[in-house]
Amino acid sequence: MYSQFQENKAQPPMRTGILDFLRGAAGTQFVIPVYQRSYTWTANKEVRQMLEDLKHVLVGDYKNHFLGIMIYLDKPIDYSAREFSVIDGQQRLTTFFLILYAIKAMFDKAGMTEAVKSLEGQYLTNPFSSAKLKYKLKPLVADDEVYQHIVSNEMDKNEDKNSNVYKNYMYISEFLQNLIIQYTLNDILMALNKLYIVCVPISSEDNAQKIFESINATGVKLTASDLIRNFVLMDLSSEQQEAYYETYWKKLEDFITDDAKKIRVLFQIFSSCKE
């Protein structure tokens, strides 16, 4: 029986409303791996564009709107839980969760307890999973502390005002406050599900490293240190990735600074010494 859980055949790509996708991913945690680049979307550019697209759908200018492609490595954990390790699409996925948490905070402020429970149970959490898998999104390690303040609705405890996660959440909250002058939060959620994505799951049989490099080949070029870090971490479990990153790689960056050229030189010197 256990061998059935080990099978990891990827499903075909599918077009889906993003809310439908999250609701259907029961027992699933979306993990942003440590080898991914930082969450770099900014309030006045990418986030504003995403919210303007939402507004166009809400007012009826668009019937729906294509957000983009999400590629993820589908890893079964056991008979009831899965991990989707996000290879491409982390920026829009993280932003979408920030929108949902901003709506949740507004429900909470209005005393709409049942709406809060519904939003959490269907889209934000895995209510029947272990504590480790409770939340549907596991953000980058660097963003996790700020994100947890948002999750627990304790923004007063957040001290990192320069975080993109913090800035974007605050921008989203203000944008939504302006929308609810004319529309209900239910209207906004209905419009959110008309934002759709194309999901492309891959399996352990695919080469995630090559896919990641190919996706990034047309953008900012991956540095030598990026490639080394990814090669070392990518095939490990998410727990091992975090442990290795925190124990070794982050300390290396902190010691040398995160200058990619200096890290590359270090590995060149190390390699020549080994020879």
N, C-alpha and C positions, 0 to 999 in steps of 0.2 A: 504493500500500500504506500509506504513512504516514497518509493520510486516515482509514484504518480505526482507527488508534490515537487519532485526535483525537475520534472519536465518543464522546459522553459521555451515553448514554441510561441513566437510573437504572433499577435493577431494582425490582420490586415489594417492599413490606414483607414481612418473613418473621419467624416465630417460631422461635427456635433456642436451644439450650443454649449458653452463652457460650463454653465450651471448644471445642465443635464449630465455632462461628463463628470463633474465633481460628485453629484448626487449618486451616480451609478458606480462610483469608485469606492464602494463600501469596504472598510477594512484596509484601505490603501493609504500609504503615506508617500507624499511627493517629497523627495529628498534633493536638495541642491548640493551636489558634491563639492568637497573642498577644493577640487582642482579647477572649478569654474572661476571665471573672473568675478570681480565684485559686482554688487548691485549698483549699476551706474545710471539708471534712468533718473532724470531730473524733473522737478515739478513743472517748470516753465516750458518744457519741450515735449518729451515723450509721454509723460503722464497727462499733461494738458491735452495732447492730441487724442489719447485714448478716451479721456472724459468727454471731449467734444464729439467723438464718434458715438459714444453712448448717448449724448444729448440729441444728436441727429436722429438716432433710432427712436428715442423717447418722444420727440415732437412729430415723428412721422415722415421725416425727410428720407430716411432709409428704411426698407423693410427689415434688413439685417445688415451685418457688417463683418467682414473677414478680418480677424485679428492677426492671424499668422499660423505658422506650423509649430507644433510641439513634438519633439523627438525625445523619447525616454526609454531607458533600459528597464524592462519588466522583470523584476526579481521576486519569485514566490518566497515567502518566509515560512509559512506553514499552510494548513488547509483553509485558514480563514483570513490570512493577512498577506499583503503584497507590498513591495516597495517599488515605486516608479522613480528611478534615478534620472533626473532631468539633464539630457544632453544639450538640448537647444530649446529655448523658450522661457528660461528662468526669469527674465526681466518682466515680461508681460504676466506670467503666472504669479510672481510675487506681488506685482501691482494689483492684480485682480483680487488677491487675498486681502490686500490693504483696503480695497474698496468694500469688500464684504465685512471686514471688521469695523470700518467706519459706519456702515449701515447698522451693524449690531449695536454699536455704542449709541446710535440715535434711537433704536428701539428701546434700549435699556434706559436711556434718559427719559423717554416718554412713558416708562412703566409698562411696556408691552412685553410682559414676561413670556407668554406663549410664543410670540414671534421670535424672541431671543432663542428659546429652546429649539424651535423649528430650524432656525438658521444654523445654529451650532450642530444640531444632530444630523442635518442633511449635507451641509457644505463645509463646515469648519473643523469638525472633529469626527473621530471614529468611536462612538460611545460604547461599543462593546469590545474594544481592543484594550491591550495592556497600556499602562501609563506611558511607556516609551513610544507607543504608536498612537497615542490619543489624538494628537493634532495632525490634520491632513497635510500641512506644510511644515517641512523642516528646513528652515532657510540656511543660507551660508553661515558658517561659524561666526564670521565677523559681524553679521547682522543679528545674531540670535538674541542678544541681550535686549536690544531696542525692540525687537519683534515681540519678545515675551512680555514687555510692558504693555504693548498694544493688545496682545491676546488677553491679558488679565485686566485690561481697562484701568491701568495704573500709570498713565502718562505723566502724572506728577512726580513719579519716582525716576523718570528718565533724565539722565544727566548729559547724554550725548545729543546736543542740539544740532550738530553738524552732520549727523547720519542722514543719508538719502532716504532711508526707511522712515525716519522721523519726519523729515521735511515733506516727503511725499504724502504721508498719512495726514499731516496737518492740512496740506493743500487740498487733498481729496475731501476731507471733512468739511472744509469751507465751501468747496464747490457743491457738495451735496446739500448743504444748508441752503444754498441759493436755489437749488432745484426744487426742494420741498415747499417752496413758497407757492408753486403751481401744481406740483405733482406729489403723489403719495410715495412712501417708501416701497409699497407693493408695485406701483407703476415702474419704479426704477429697477426693481428686481426682475420684473417681466422683461424690461428692455435689455437688461444685462444678459438674459438668456438668448437674445437675438444677436449677441456678439458671438461669433462661432470661430472655431479653430479646426485645423486638420491634425489629428493625432497620428503619429507614426511610431508605434511601439517597435522596439528591437529586442532581440533576445541575447542570451549569453553566447549563442552561436555566431552572432555578428561581432565585428571588430569595432567596439565602441571607441577605442583610441583613434582609429583611422577616420571614423565618422566625425568625431569631434574636430579633428584636424582639418578635414575637408570643409566642414561648415565654417570654420574660422579662417579658411584660406583667403576668402574674399574680403574679410574685414581687417582689423588691426592684426598684423602678423604676430603669430605666437613666437615668443622669445625662446632661446635655448633652455632657459631655466623653466619656462612653462612646460616645454616638452619633457624635460627630465622629471619634473614634479608629476606630470600626468602619467608618464610611463610607470613611475614607482607606485602611484596611488590608485590608478583607475580600476585595476582588476581586484582590488581589495573590497571587503564589505564596507558599508558606510561607517560602521563603528570603528573598524580598523583604520579607515581613511582619517577619521577625526583624531584618533589616538596618535597615529604617525605624524599627522600634520601638527598637532599641538606639541608633541614630544620632541620632534626633530625638525621639521621643515620651518615652522614658524620661528623657532628659536634661532635657526640658521639665518632667516631673513632679519630678525631683530638684531642679531649680532653683527651681520655684515651691512645692514640696511636692506631694503627691498629692491635695491638697484640690480636689475636683471644682468647687466654686464658684469658686475662684480661677482655675482653668484656663478655666472658662466665661467669666468676666469678661475674661480675657486675649483670648480669641477675639472677644468682643464689641467690645473696644477696637480690636483689629486690623481687624475688619470695618468699624467706623465710620471708621477712618483711611483705609481703601482707598476708601471712598465720597467 
